[in-house]
Amino acid sequence: SISSLSCSGSRSSKTFKPKKNIPEGSHQYELLKHAEATLGSGNLRMAVMLPDGEDLNEWVAVNTVDFFNQINMLYGTITDFCTEESCPVMSAGPKYEYHWADGTNIKKPIKCSAPKYIDYLMTWVQDQLDDETLFPSKIGVPFPKNFMSVAKTILKRLFRVYAHIYHQHFDPVIQLQEEAHLNTSFKHFIFFVQEFNLIDRRELAPLQELIEKLTSKDR
């Protein structure tokens, strides 16, 4: 909700990335509209399936951008609760701690606070999404051969933001009445990555119980 977004202080605006827009009138925009329409039907299993005759890379690209925007917004609502003091390490419960490396600027994984980690992560994802050679927005420009592996890495990292929010900041999510929004977004995300086998089961371990709970009703 807008009200809970606007009360975030100026500090949080750094982590809150600008929304990544899919150009109107483009084929990807049509695909996004299709995704939104099928989501409206309430059947998430159906909503994530590749539409007839569509290119898998393009479908994954459109949905990856959409998940980036959703997670960006969800995290943006709780940045006041995710601080250097409250979250000195990037964790998803006591058993899982994440260290940041992007393979180019930071090669050796560094231990950093959750807000710093998420800032690195979201900036890195944004840079990938803005790279026309990786995520071409123009009709007829082919996706690179390594597109699927790039998309898998992006989704694997975006999952960690969900995991951190669920494990460390679920109380404020409830206070802000964002719980249904978070659950729907995460469920959509999980159905999508399951449908196309995009995240290794090991990586999903921090939220395994929740995943089973959310998906068991829709088998």
Phi, psi and omega in degrees: 000149185295320184301319182286339178286318189288341181279353177294140182288177183293332181303324186284344185295339180293316182281335182280101186282153173296147180296139178271114183267137173270127187301128178300147179085347180277164178297323180296325177296318177299319179296320179298317179297320177299315181299316181296320181295316181289329176298322180299337180287346178086351179264097185291326179300317179291321186297331183273347184295147179296122178297148181310132173075005182266159180276128183301317180302316182293320179296317178294320181298311182299316181289326178296317177299317181297316179294321176304313181296319180295313183292321176305314182288317180298314179294324179302332181284339185243013183300331179295338181263348183251095186235171176304323184284314184286329185226070182294341173234156178273106185229166172226076186083175186294336186272344186236122177231136182250137175246142188269134168208139178248359176083347178241293179283320180238103185272322181264124185305132180249146177273125178213168181295160179300313181298325179292314180302313183292327176295314176303312186297311183291325177294317179298314180298315181302318178298321178294315183295329181277351182276108184298337178284336179265315182239074183294132179259348182273142179301136174085350176277121186287154173284148179291160182299329183268015186304313185299322180290327175295313180300319179298319179294318178300311183294321177301319181285322178298324178305324183296332178289316174303313184300318179294315180299312182297317185281321189254339188228030184289328179300308177298328177300318179293315178303320182278000182058039180258003189299314181296320179297313179297313182298318181294316180298314182293320180297317177301314179302311183295316178300321181294310183291332176290318183302321184246012175054055189261343178231132178300139180307321180305319182293334183274356186308320182300338180239024186303315182297316180297318180300316180296320181294314184290328186263347186293330182287346189241024183295000000 
